[in-house]
Amino acid sequence: MDTLVPSRKTAHWLNALVVLVGVLAATGLAWALLYQPELADQLIALSAIGFTLALIYFDPQIAFLVWLFLIPFAPFFRFDLHMPAGIPDLSYTRVVGSLLAVYLFAEVALGRRKFLTPTFFELTLPFFLIPLVWSAARGYYGWLWGLQSVFDAFFIPLLAYFIARQLITRPEDLPKMAKPLVAIALIIALAVIVEQYTGFAPFRIGNTARVYSGDIRKVGSFLGNPAYIGLALAVVAPLAIMLAIEGRTPREKIGFVLALIIVEIGIFSTFNRSAILGGLVGPLVFSFLNRRLLKYVFPILVILALLVGLGWNALENTSVRTRLGSTSPIDYRVEAMRVGLEIHKTAPYLGVGWGWFGRLAAERGFRDNGLVHVLPSPHNSYLNFLVSGGYALLGGYVLMILGLAMTLMAIGWPRRKTRRFFPLYIQMALGILVAYFIPIAFFDNTFSSYANLIFFAVMGGVISATLGGGSYTDAATLQPTLRS
């Protein structure tokens, strides 16, 4: 059978045609940027979304990783399709995440992918999502706003969980997902450090306050708020530790250790205490479960504690001491708790509806720093669930947390090695679990959508990768009689 092979001349013509199309497209985009900026925005958004969707048919896993990496850049590189008033925007995050999930669910339905056996976590999801939707349908700004709000904050992250469960199925897949997440965390951390110490912030969202106190800046690079930035970095920090452990060469290990150090410096540079707590407790739990890691981490923590303790008096009358020692945020949260429990008593079982805390608290005289046009926020995710959806929503959320913890332990315990609590990926996941669920008691995770997305994507990847065989380190463990 003859095979048609294009001649060298034909290949040259095809290459020339591709170049010509590229030049014409670039020229058209340049013209639109100069004379039709709104059209240019739409063209850029369609190109970014179309490119990522095209990757799905080439390799869904690559499309997933590209999507995770590009989400923080979307508002700045004009990847979002803005729709007329009253119609939700077709954002890069929503469109790509939703269509990727639909594609994978369709493949499962067609038998091209395996239907995954439900875990404890997945069985608990209806107990959270049903009260959440009911609360959103009674949202302060209407049902459409309420559903849109919870879709971005919780449904998209949970879709990322199911996408990861389908795509991160082998031991080598989890490091593939971890590397772009560490890379974007490194970029965000560097942006935070530069913004904090120079004021230069090209990737800053919104017009919120830029200063905490004195010369301590309230950073907003990429994610808009120090708490949201710090949470995203805290969730990624254990991934960097895992990659350092799994590194095949000293150079690779040192590279990820340096990345971890920069990420932790970025967390501290937010000067957000809940974020700093997450950045410390996650690696500490990981280290405690790993034991080998603990002998390196524990001395470092002791040295840092001594340095902070001995140098605390030297920070007297400085902006750092003022910020880290401030009691007004604590007083605010205590008062928010009191007012929130009062509101909760008016609708204890199903709550008052999504987003109503601010208005109802304001009517009770509770204001944020006395500003008339700024409605107070609970600054506590659990309180927000309790007020918005009552016992049903908070109970469903806590049940979901317990279901996730039970799932990790149920798949990790049978795979443990002698004198070790859990395999490496489960150690890391439990560190991330506490790094996420402790800090959100001090701010509203409704607005930390990217941190939510990273968290659930990693959890899905960890579960499937562990079921698929565990890490390289676990597989390479020597005889169980050796000290672990």
C-alpha positions in Angstrom: 0.0 0.0 0.0 1.4 3.4 -1.0 1.9 6.0 1.6 1.3 9.6 0.7 4.3 11.6 1.9 4.2 15.4 1.3 7.0 16.7 -0.8 9.6 19.1 0.7 8.1 21.9 -1.4 4.6 21.1 -0.1 5.9 21.2 3.5 7.5 24.6 2.9 4.2 25.9 1.6 2.4 24.5 4.7 4.9 26.1 7.0 4.6 29.4 5.2 0.8 29.2 5.5 1.0 28.6 9.2 3.4 31.6 9.6 1.1 33.8 7.5 -2.0 32.9 9.6 0.0 33.6 12.7 1.1 37.0 11.5 -2.4 37.9 10.3 -3.8 36.8 13.7 -1.2 38.8 15.6 -1.8 41.9 13.4 -5.6 41.6 13.9 -5.1 41.3 17.7 -2.8 44.3 17.7 -5.4 46.4 15.7 -8.1 45.3 18.1 -6.0 46.2 21.2 -5.5 49.7 19.8 -9.0 50.4 18.4 -11.4 47.9 19.8 -10.1 46.9 23.3 -13.3 45.2 24.3 -13.2 43.0 21.2 -9.5 42.3 21.9 -10.4 41.1 25.4 -13.0 38.7 24.0 -10.6 37.4 21.4 -7.9 36.8 24.0 -10.4 35.1 26.4 -11.7 32.9 23.6 -8.2 32.0 22.5 -7.1 31.1 26.1 -10.2 29.0 26.8 -10.1 27.4 23.3 -6.5 26.5 23.6 -7.0 24.8 27.0 -10.1 23.0 25.8 -8.2 21.8 22.8 -5.6 20.3 25.1 -8.4 18.1 26.7 -8.6 16.1 23.5 -4.8 15.9 23.2 -4.2 14.9 26.8 -6.7 15.7 29.6 -4.1 15.5 32.3 -2.0 18.2 30.6 -5.1 20.3 30.2 -5.8 19.9 33.9 -2.4 21.0 34.9 -2.3 23.9 32.6 -5.7 25.0 33.9 -4.5 24.8 37.6 -1.4 26.8 36.7 -3.1 29.6 34.7 -6.1 30.3 36.9 -4.3 33.1 39.0 -3.2 34.8 35.8 -6.7 34.8 34.2 -7.8 38.2 35.5 -4.6 39.9 34.4 -4.1 38.3 31.0 -7.8 38.8 30.1 -8.8 35.1 30.0 -12.3 35.7 31.3 -15.3 36.3 29.0 -17.3 39.1 30.5 -21.0 38.9 29.8 -23.8 41.6 29.8 -25.3 42.6 33.2 -27.4 39.9 34.8 -25.6 37.1 33.0 -22.7 35.3 34.9 -19.3 35.8 33.3 -17.8 32.9 31.5 -14.6 32.9 33.4 -11.6 30.8 32.4 -11.9 28.9 35.7 -15.6 28.1 35.3 -15.6 27.2 31.6 -12.5 25.0 31.5 -13.2 23.3 34.8 -16.8 22.5 34.0 -16.2 21.3 30.4 -13.2 19.2 31.6 -15.4 17.5 34.2 -18.2 17.0 31.7 -15.7 15.4 29.3 -14.5 13.0 31.9 -18.0 12.1 33.1 -18.9 11.4 29.5 -15.9 9.1 29.1 -17.0 7.2 32.3 -20.5 6.9 30.9 -19.2 5.5 27.6 -17.0 3.0 29.4 -13.7 4.5 28.4 -12.8 5.3 32.0 -13.5 3.3 35.1 -16.3 4.3 37.5 -14.5 5.0 40.7 -15.7 3.3 43.9 -17.1 6.0 46.2 -15.1 6.8 49.3 -16.3 8.0 52.7 -15.7 11.5 51.6 -17.8 11.3 48.4 -20.6 9.7 50.4 -20.8 12.7 52.7 -20.9 15.3 49.9 -24.8 15.4 49.5 -25.1 16.3 53.2 -23.1 19.4 52.5 -24.1 20.3 49.0 -27.9 20.1 49.4 -28.1 22.5 52.4 -25.5 24.7 50.6 -27.7 25.0 47.5 -30.8 25.7 49.6 -28.9 28.4 51.5 -27.6 29.9 48.2 -31.2 30.0 46.7 -32.1 32.4 49.6 -29.0 34.6 49.0 -29.0 38.2 50.1 -28.6 39.4 46.5 -30.9 36.8 45.0 -30.8 33.2 44.1 -28.6 33.7 40.9 -26.0 35.6 42.9 -26.1 33.0 45.7 -25.7 30.0 43.3 -22.9 31.8 41.4 -21.1 32.5 44.7 -21.2 28.9 46.0 -20.4 27.5 42.5 -17.1 29.4 42.4 -16.2 28.8 46.0 -17.2 25.1 46.4 -18.6 23.4 43.3 -15.6 24.2 41.1 -13.1 23.0 43.7 -15.1 19.8 44.2 -15.2 19.3 40.4 -11.4 19.6 40.6 -11.4 16.8 43.2 -13.3 14.5 40.8 -11.1 15.5 37.8 -8.0 14.7 39.9 -9.5 11.3 40.9 -9.9 10.4 37.2 -6.5 11.8 36.0 -4.1 11.4 38.8 -4.3 7.6 39.1 -0.7 6.4 39.2 2.2 7.0 41.7 4.1 9.1 39.2 1.0 11.3 38.4 0.9 13.1 41.8 4.4 14.7 41.4 3.4 15.8 37.9 0.5 17.7 39.5 2.6 18.9 42.4 5.3 20.5 40.3 3.1 23.1 38.5 1.3 23.9 41.8 4.7 24.5 43.5 5.7 26.6 40.5 2.7 28.9 40.7 3.0 29.1 44.5 6.6 30.1 44.0 5.5 32.9 41.6 2.8 34.1 44.0 5.2 34.0 46.9 7.9 36.0 45.1 5.2 38.6 44.0 4.1 38.9 47.7 7.7 39.3 48.9 8.3 42.0 46.3 5.0 43.8 47.1 5.6 43.7 50.8 9.1 45.1 50.8 9.0 47.4 47.7 5.4 48.2 47.1 5.6 47.1 43.5 2.5 45.0 42.7 1.7 44.5 39.0 -0.6 41.5 39.8 -2.8 43.1 42.4 -6.6 42.6 42.5 -9.0 45.2 43.7 -8.7 48.5 45.5 -8.7 47.3 49.1 -6.5 48.9 51.8 -2.8 48.6 51.0 -1.4 49.1 54.5 -2.0 47.1 57.8 -0.1 49.5 60.0 3.1 51.6 59.7 5.2 50.2 56.9 3.5 46.7 56.9 1.6 46.4 53.6 -1.6 44.5 53.2 -0.5 42.5 50.2 -2.9 41.5 47.4 -0.8 40.0 44.7 -2.8 37.6 42.4 -5.4 36.6 45.0 -6.5 39.9 46.4 -6.1 39.4 50.2 -3.3 38.3 52.5 -5.4 35.5 54.1 -6.4 34.0 50.7 -2.8 34.2 49.5 -1.4 32.7 52.6 -3.9 29.8 52.6 -3.0 28.9 49.0 0.7 29.0 49.9 0.2 27.0 53.1 -1.7 24.3 51.2 1.2 24.0 48.7 4.0 24.0 51.2 3.7 20.2 52.1 3.8 19.5 48.3 7.2 21.1 48.1 8.4 18.9 51.1 7.0 15.8 49.3 8.8 16.7 46.1 12.1 17.3 48.0 11.7 13.8 49.6 10.9 12.2 46.3 13.7 14.0 44.4 16.0 11.6 42.6 19.1 13.8 42.7 20.6 16.1 45.3 20.2 19.0 42.9 16.4 18.3 42.6 16.0 17.9 46.4 17.9 21.2 47.0 15.7 23.0 44.4 12.5 22.0 46.1 13.9 22.9 49.6 14.7 26.4 48.3 11.2 26.6 46.8 9.8 25.6 50.2 11.8 28.3 51.9 10.6 31.0 49.5 7.0 29.8 49.9 7.3 30.0 53.7 8.9 33.5 53.4 5.9 34.5 51.2 3.5 33.2 53.8 5.2 35.2 56.6 5.3 38.3 54.3 1.5 38.3 54.2 1.7 39.2 58.0 -1.6 37.3 58.3 -1.6 35.3 61.5 -4.0 32.6 60.3 -1.9 32.1 57.2 1.3 31.9 59.2 -0.4 29.3 61.5 -1.3 27.2 58.4 2.2 27.5 57.0 3.7 26.2 60.2 1.2 23.5 61.3 1.0 21.8 57.9 4.7 21.0 57.7 4.8 20.2 61.4 2.1 17.5 61.1 3.7 16.1 58.0 7.0 16.0 59.9 5.5 14.3 62.9 4.0 11.6 60.7 7.1 11.1 58.7 9.5 11.0 61.7 12.6 11.0 59.5 11.6 14.5 58.5 11.0 15.5 62.1 14.6 15.3 63.1 15.3 18.1 60.6 12.2 20.2 61.0 12.0 20.1 64.8 15.4 21.7 65.5 14.6 24.4 62.9 11.4 25.2 64.7 13.2 25.3 68.0 15.8 27.7 66.6 13.1 29.9 65.0 11.1 30.0 68.3 14.3 31.0 70.2 15.1 33.7 67.7 11.6 35.1 67.9 11.4 34.8 71.7 14.8 36.5 72.2 14.2 39.1 69.5 10.6 39.9 70.5 11.7 42.8 72.8 13.8 44.2 69.9 10.7 44.5 67.9 9.1 46.8 70.5 7.6 49.9 68.8 8.0 48.4 65.4 5.3 47.8 62.8 6.0 44.1 62.9 5.3 43.9 66.6 2.2 46.1 66.2 0.8 43.9 63.4 1.6 40.5 64.9 0.6 41.6 68.4 -2.6 43.4 67.4 -5.7 42.5 69.5 -8.3 44.4 67.5 -8.8 41.5 64.9 -9.3 39.1 67.8 -11.8 41.5 69.4 -13.6 41.7 66.1 -13.9 38.0 65.7 -15.1 37.5 69.3 -17.8 40.1 68.7 -18.7 38.5 65.3 -19.1 35.2 67.1 -21.5 36.7 69.6 -23.6 38.5 67.0 -23.5 35.4 64.7 -24.8 33.2 67.4 -27.6 35.7 68.0 -28.6 35.6 64.3 -28.3 31.8 64.3 -30.9 31.5 67.0 -33.5 33.1 64.7 -33.1 30.2 62.1 -31.2 27.5 63.8 -31.8 24.5 61.5 -31.7 25.9 57.9 -30.1 29.3 58.5 -31.0 32.8 57.3 -29.6 32.4 53.7 -26.3 32.9 52.0 -24.7 36.3 52.5 -27.2 37.6 55.0 -24.8 37.9 58.0 -23.5 41.4 57.0 -26.9 43.0 56.8 -28.4 41.3 59.9 -25.3 42.0 61.9 -25.3 45.7 60.8 -28.9 46.0 62.0 -27.7 44.8 65.4 -25.1 47.6 65.4 -22.1 45.5 64.4 -19.9 47.4 61.9 -16.5 46.8 60.4 -14.3 49.6 61.8 -17.4 51.9 61.9 -17.5 52.2 58.1 -21.1 52.7 57.0 -20.7 51.2 53.5 -18.7 48.1 54.6 -20.9 45.3 55.9 -19.3 43.1 58.5 -18.1 39.7 57.7 -18.0 36.7 60.1 -14.2 36.2 59.5 -14.9 32.6 60.4 -15.9 30.0 57.8 -17.7 27.7 60.3 -19.7 30.6 61.7 -20.6 31.6 58.2 -22.0 28.1 57.5 -23.9 28.1 60.7 -25.5 31.4 60.1 -26.2 30.9 56.4 -27.4 27.3 56.5 -27.9 26.5 60.2 -27.2 23.1 61.7 -27.8 21.4 58.4 -25.1 23.3 56.5 -22.5 23.4 59.3 -23.2 19.7 60.2 -22.8 18.7 56.5 -19.5 20.6 56.2 -18.1 19.0 59.4 -19.3 15.6 58.2 -17.5 16.2 54.9 -14.3 17.0 56.8 -14.6 13.9 58.8 -15.3 11.9 55.7 -12.2 13.2 54.0 -10.0 12.4 57.1 -11.5 8.9 57.4 -10.9 8.3 53.7 -7.2 9.3 54.0 -6.7 7.1 57.1 -8.7 4.2 55.7 -6.6 4.0 52.5 -3.4 4.9 54.3 -3.5 2.5 57.3 -3.3 -0.8 55.4 -0.4 0.6 53.3 1.7 1.7 56.2 5.2 0.3 56.7 6.6 -1.0 59.9 6.9 1.7 62.6 5.4 4.3 60.3 1.9 5.8 60.7 1.0 6.2 57.0 2.6 6.2 53.5 4.2 9.4 52.2 1.3 10.8 50.2 -1.1 10.3 53.2 1.4 12.0 55.5 1.5 14.9 53.2 -2.3 15.0 52.8 -3.0 15.0 56.5 -0.5 17.9 56.8 -2.4 19.8 54.2 -5.7 18.9 55.9 -4.8 20.8 59.1 -3.1 23.6 57.1 -6.4 24.2 55.4 -9.1 23.6 58.0 -7.5 25.4 61.0 -6.9 28.8 59.3 -10.4 29.0 57.8 -11.7 29.4 61.3 -10.3 32.9 61.2 -11.6 34.1 57.8 -14.2 33.3 55.2 -13.2 30.6 52.8 -16.0 31.6 50.5 -13.6 34.1 48.9 -10.5 31.9 48.9 -11.7 30.0 45.8 -8.2 29.3 44.4 -7.0 27.9 47.7 -10.1 25.8 47.9 -9.5 24.5 44.4 -5.9 23.6 45.1 -6.9 21.8 48.3 -9.5 19.6 46.8 -7.5 18.9 43.7 -4.6 17.7 45.8 -6.9 15.6 48.0 -8.4 13.8 44.9 -4.9 13.2 43.5 -3.6 11.9 46.8 -6.4 9.4 47.2 -6.2 8.0 43.6 -2.3 8.0 43.6 -2.2 6.2 46.9 -4.8 3.6 45.7 -2.7 3.3 42.5 0.4 2.2 44.4 1.8 5.0 46.5 4.9 7.1 46.2 8.3 6.2 44.8 9.6 6.5 48.4 7.1 4.0 49.7 7.9 1.6 47.0 11.7 2.0 47.6 11.5 1.4 51.3 14.0 -1.2 52.4 13.4 -4.2 54.6 10.8 -3.5 57.4 13.4 -4.5 60.0 15.3 -1.3 59.3 14.6 1.8 61.3 11.9 3.9 59.5 
